[in-house]
């Protein structure tokens, strides 16, 4: 009852707030480059907004007359105006989890450099909680810790043996638990590895060492508590704050569970989340809807809409769970032929894709390794052959190690690759030295090949795996430089315009929203971002550009402090 009353209060508060947050009548922006991202890649000098829509684009003199005497005038003073950034793939509101979870990221994202520092961060949180309460952390990267390995159950026991502890790897495809956590989850030497997952074990004894991979994480589903209502609100508000401060006007929630499918529209409607949302239901949600003959409906599809059904075909290359056609450069164990494994076996993947395709869904499948991408494209091709459909816009998420022949297949099938291009910055050095070797690392996230083929693509940050940084994402796709300053394959660079399109109009196209979003054109929603300078001017410095103001539906939702 208390939760219902709180939700009712939030709805009422949101309705009152909405009365005060309606967009102004007319606003004229002028005095700086208007990078429209339209089909002609035109740069205008003024744009006129009426309510929540763009009324006209042109010169200041033309639009001043059209705007009338009551138009609010905004002089950009040389700053640039662009369409708001659109998240092609992420996990909203995951960017806000650090409002309640322990941040275990290493540089350049966080500060953790050693296991001792990681354990001390967990001890600090344990001191704030009663014995028996879960300690939950996220973001550790074994390859960036001085010890070069995952924390074991014994390591985490040093942080606390009175609290169960679970910490999520930076990839979100592995976790590590202490002994108390394993005990509560009922995971011991007799627990079998689930299909599509691995319980890592101590050599000789078969006892779990604390690290779980891929579908083995599902063993924790009924054990590790999910955030309560108030923590959930804190997470959503923090994620929303970070997104709008980064210039994002449409966020995406990949593999959305049923509770979030119900909660997030309410968060937007009450103003607790200030971004538009595209929700991709997880396959379990869609299975239930298909079995029940049910559908998911939004209160307002301009603000929250359902999108592709999300599947996960393989894992993470930096977690050694991505499924490759050739072995890893430096294998994780003694097997020199180790090449990862599928999370969903080929026959099940084909069956699921065929079922969702026949039901009319757009389908987005996570695939990092090229062996996994082969199976994904086989599934798309079989589904299309059995039930031909026009304009499906199915998606391969990450497509990290896609080969040119696979990109050609995507073009023929009308499939969109969405590249996690920030990998070149955050993990480029380790891909070259550990996971892929120099040759394969140089063509990871092959946006350059896609562009040369005329294959429409998007790029994404996969937040909270890395921070939501659209400008750094564009910079990474344009420059392909690792965090140590090393080149990550010049042949896969794209132009600034191509990269900007991949986070605006092409991302809108991927979401079936190009009629309303993604470019500055008459009739489209007034979702805009003001930048300190145009990204077209200094491609090598795009990551240094500041977001000064974010506008959604004609209303300013973020303004940087001067």
N, C-alpha and C positions, 0 to 999 in steps of 0.2 A: 504494500500500500504506500509506503514512504517513497519508493522509487516512482510510482505512478504520479504521486503528488509533485515530486520534483520535476518530472518530465512535463506535467501540465503547466507548472509555473514557468518553465523554460519556453514553452510554446507561447504562452501569454506575453512573456517579456519580449520574445522575438517579434511578435506581431506589433507591439508598441514601438520597438526599435525601428522596424521597417518603415513606419510612418515618417520617421525623421531621417531616413537614409535613402529616400527616393532620389533618383538622379535629377539634376537641374534641367530646366527647359532646354536651353541651347547654349553650347559652348564652342568657341572658335579657338583652335590651336594653330599658332603660326610662329614664324621667326626661327625655325630650325628645320632640318631635313626630316621629311615624313617618309620613312622607308616602308612602302605599302605592302611589299611581298605579293603584289598581284601578278598576273600572268606575264606582264611586260617588265616586271621588276622595276617599276617606275618609282621615282623619288619626287614627291610633291612638296609644296611649300606651306600648305594649310589644309586643315580638315575641320569640318563642321559637324558637331554631334548634336542630335536632338533626342532628349530622353535617354533611352538605353541603346540607341542605334546611331550609326553613322549616316548623316544626311547627305554630305557632299565632300568631295576631295578636289582640290585644285589650287589656285593662287589665292593669296590673302585678299587682293582687291575683289576678285570674283565672289569669294565666300563672305566677305564683309557685307556686301550688298544683300546677299541672300540670307544672311543670318539675322538681319533686322537690328533695331536699336537695343533690344533687350538681351542680346547674346552676351554671355560672359566671355571675356577675352583672356586667353592664356598665352603669354609671350614665352616661347621656349628658350629664347635668348641663346640660340646656337645649339641647344641640346637636341637630341634625336627622339622622335616618336616612332614606335614600332607596334605591330600587333602584340598583344599579350602572349607570353610563352605558354605552350600547350604541352603537358606531360604525356608523352607517347606511351610510357610504361613506368610505373612505380607502385608503391604500396601505401598510399595515403590511408590512414594518418601515421604511418610508421615513422616518419621524420620527427614526430613528437614524442616517441617512446622514451627519450632521455629525460623527459620531465618526470618520469617515475622509475626508470631502470638505471642501472649503473653503466656509465659510459666507459667502455674498455678499448676504445679506438687508439691506435698508434699514429705517430706522425705520418703523413701531413695532416690527418684529420684530427687526431687527439694527441695525448701526451704519454701513453703507456709504452715503455721501451723494454721492460723486463718482466719476467714472471713475478718477481718480488713486488714490483710496483702494481701489477694486476691484483695480486693477492691482498696487498694493503688497501687498495680501493674497495675490495669486497669486505675486508674486515671493518672498514669504516661504516659501510652500510649495515653490516651485521650488528654493530654496536647500537644502531638506532632501532633495532627490531627485537621483539620478544623471541625467546628460544622456540624453535619449531617453525617460525615463519620463513617462507621462501625468500632467498636472495636471488634476484634475477638480473643478469647483466647482458650486454650485447656489444658486438663490434670487435672482439679480439681477433688478431691476425697472427697465426703461428709463424709466418714467414717474416714478420717484422719484429718479433720478440728476439731478444739477444740469444735466447736458448734455441731458437729455430724449431720449436715443436709445440704441439698442443698441450694445454694443461691437463694433467691426469687427475684421477679421483684423489690420489694421495696429495697432489699439489693443492687441490681445492679443499681437502680436509684441513690443511694448514690454515686456511682462511677461517673455517668454522666447521666443527663437527656437530654442533648443536642445531644448526640451520641447514635445511636442504638448499643446495646451490645448483643453479643451471645457468650457463653462459652460452650465448649464441655466437658462432663464428661470423666474421665480417661478411661471408658469402650468404649467410642465413641457411646454408645447406648442411651444417653440422652443429652439434652442441657438445659441451662438456659438462659433466655432473660430478658432484662429490659423492662419497659413499652413502650419505644419508639420502641424497636425491635418488640414487640408483635403487636403494632399498624401498623407498616409497613408491617408485615406479614398478617395482617387482622385477627388476632386470638383474639376472644373475647368470652363472655359468650355464645353466640349463635353458635359458631363454634363446630360442632360435632366431637367426637373422630373418627379418621379414622380407618378403619379395620386394626388390627394388631398394633395399637398404642394408646397412652393415652395423653391427655392434662390434666395435673394435675391442680386441681382447689381449690380455697379457700372454706373452709367449709361454707355452708349456701348460699353464693351469686352465686356460679357457675362461678365466674370470674377466668380466668387463673392465677395461682400463679407464672408463669414464666417457669416452668419445663415441657419439652416435652419428651415423651418416644417413642422409636422405630419408626414406620412408620409415626408418627406425625412430625418427623424431615423433612419429604418430603414437608411439608407446607412451608418450608423455601427455597426450591430449586430455586425459581425464585426471591428471595428477597435478600438473603445474597450474596454479590459479590464473585466470584471466583478470585483467584490470576491472575493478568495480566501477560503478557509474561515475563517481566523482573523479577517479583517476582517468577514466575514459574521456571525460570532458576536458581534463587538463591536457591529455595527449592530443585530442583533436584541435584544441585552441592553439597549442604550441606548434603543431604541424601547419595549421592555417597561417599563423604568424610568419613562419619561416618561408612558406611558399609565396605569399604575397610580397614579402620583402625581397624575394628573388625575381619578382616580375611574372610569376606564374598566375594565370587567370583561369586555367582549367587543369585540375589535378586528376590523376587516374589511380584507381585502387585495384590492383591486380590480385587475382585469386581471393575474392571477397567472400568471407563466410556469411552465413545467413544472418547472424546477429548484427553484423556491420551493414548488411544490405538494408536492414530495418532501421538502424541507428543513424547512419550518416545522412540520409535525407532530412531527418529531424534536426540534426546539427546544422545543416545548411539553412533550413527554413527558419531556425531561431537566430541565425546570425552568429552562432558559435564557430562555424566554419564559413569563411568568407570567400571561398573559391567555388567555381563550378566543378562538378564531379562527373567522371565517367567510371561506372562500377563494372568490373569484370567478375561475374560470379564464378566461384570454383566449381569443378565438375560435380561435386557432391550436391551442391545447391541445384544445379541444372538437372541432375538425375532425379532429384525429388520432385522438381516442377514437372518434368516430363511424365514421371510415374503418376503424379496426382492430376495431370491435365491442367496445371496451374500456370500462371504467368506473373511476372513482376512488373508493377506499374509505378511510375514516378508521379509525384504531385505536380512537377513542372520540369519537362525534359530540357528546357533551356538551362536549368540549374543542376539537375541530377538525372542522369539517364543510364540505363543498362547497356552494356556493350558485349564484347566477345566473351564466350566461355573460355576459361583458362585451364590448360593442362600443363603438366611438367614432365617432359619426356626424359631428360637426363639431369645432371647436377651441375656442379661448379668446377671449372678447370682448376682454380686456385685451391679447391678442396680435394682435388684428384678424383672427383666423381663425375666430371664431364666425360661423355662417351665419344671416343675418337676412333678413326679408322687406322691410325698409326700410333705406336706407343708414345707415352710421355717422354720428354727429353731426358729428365732425371726421374726415374721411377720412384714411387714412395716406399718400396720394399725391395725384396730380392728378385722379383720377377721382372726381367728386362723387357718383356712383351706386354706389360700392364698398360691398358688403354681405357680404363674406366668401365662404366656399365650403364645400361639403360635403367631409368627409374620406373618406366612403364614398358613392359615387354611389347614387342612389335605387334603381335596379334591383338592384344588388348587396345593398343594405341589405334590401330586401324578400325577396330570395332567401335570405339568411342567417337573417333573423328567422323566416321560414316554416320553414326546415329545423330550426332549433333548437327552435322551438315544437312541431313535429310529433314531435320526438324526446323531448319531455316536459320540456325545460329551462325554468326560470325565466330571463328575459332582462332584463338591465339595459343600457340604451343611454345613453351620454353625449350630451346635447344641450343646448347653451347658447342658441343663437339660435332664434328662433321659426320660421324657415324650416326649420331642421333638425328641430325638434319636430314640425312638420307631417308630415314624411317618416317620422319614427319612429312616429307614431300611425297613419299610413297602413299601415305595415308590420305593426304589431300587429293592426290591424283585418283586413287581408288574411289574415294567419296564422290568426287566430281563425275567420274565415269558412271557410277551407279545412279546418281541423282544430279544431273546437270543443272547448274544454277549460274546466272549471270551476276557479276559484280559482288562476289562473296567477300573480297578483301581479307581473306584469311592471313594470319600473321605468324612469322617465326620470330619469337622473342629472343633477343641477344644475337643469334646467328653469328656467334663470335668467331668460329673457325670455318665459316662457309667457304667452300671452294668456288671457283668461277663457274664450273659446270652446274653447281647447285643454284647459283644466282641466275643462270640462264633458265633453269627449270622454274624458279620462282616467277620470272618474267612471263614464261609461257603459261603458267597456271594462274596468273593474276595475284600472286602472293606478295605480301609486303614484308621485307626484312626490317626489324627494328633493332638497330645496333646499340650496344652498350659502349659507346665510344669513349667514355671516361676511363675504361680499362687501360687505354694506352697511357694515360697519365698515372693512375693510381697503382696499376700492377704491371706496367710495361716492362720494367727492369726484371721482375721475377719471371714473367713469361719468357723473356729472352734467355735468361740464365738457368731457369729451373723447369718450368712447365712445358714450354713449346720449343725452345731453341730459337736461334736467330732467324732462320728462314720463315718458319710458321708465325713467329711473333710479329714479323714485319707486315703480315697481311691480316692480322686479327682485326675484327670489326671492319670488313673490307668495303667501306662506303665508296672509296674511289672506284673500285671495279663496278659496283652497282651504278654509280653515276655515268660511267662510260658506256654502260649497256642501255642506259635510258630506263633503268629499273627504279621506280619510285620507292624511297626508303624513309625511315624516321630514325632519330637518335634519342637516347634516353639516359637518365641517371640511375634508374632502379632504386631510388631512395626508399628506405634508409640505408641501403648498402653503402652508398656514398651520399654526401649532402646534396640537396637539391640546389644545383648551381647551373642554370641554363647557359649563362655566358661562358663559364669554364667548359661546359659541354661543347658549345659551338667552337670555342678556341681549340679544344682537343681534337675535334674532327678536322679542323682547318690545318693545324700545325703538327699534330701527332708527335708530341714530345713527352717523354716519361718524366716522372718527378725528379729524376737525377739530371734532366736536361738532354737525354739521349734521343736521337731520332727513332721513331717507331714505324718507319716505312713510308717514304715520301710518295710512293706510287698509290697509296691509299688515302692521300689527302683529298679534300674537296674544297671548293671555293667557299667564300664567306656566304654568298647568296644561297648556295646549295645547303650549307649547314643551317642557316637561318630558316630556310623553308622547312627543314626537317624538324624544327621545334615550333613551327607555326602552321602554315597552310597544309603541308604534307601530313603533319600530325592530326590536324582537323580532318583531312581526307581519310586517314586511317580510322578515325572514330565516326565516319559518316556525318561529319558536322561542317564540311567545307562551305556549305551554303550560308552558314551563320558566323563562322569564326575563321581565324587564321590569316586574314589579310585586311588591309584598310581599304574598304570599298563601300560605296553607298548601299545601304540596306543591311549591312552586317552589324552584329553586336559591337557596341563601343567598349571592347575589351582591349586596353592599350597599356603600353609601358613607356615611360620617359626615361631615357638613359643619359648619362653624363656626356656621351659622344656617340657618334655613329660607328657601329662595328665594321662598316665598310672602309673606314679611313685608315685604321692601323691593325691589320689582321693579326700581327704577332702580339698585340697588347689587348686583345678582346677580353681576356680574363681580368684585366684591371679596370674595366668599365664598371661604373656604379649604377645601380637601379635607384632612380630618384623618386619615382612615383609609379604606382600601379593603379589602374582604373578598370573597374569591372562594371559593365552596364552603365557607363557614364558616370559612375560614382567612385571617388578616390577611396581606396581601401588601405593604401600604404603611402606614406610620404617620408622620405629620409630626412633626418635632422641635418640642418645646414652646418 
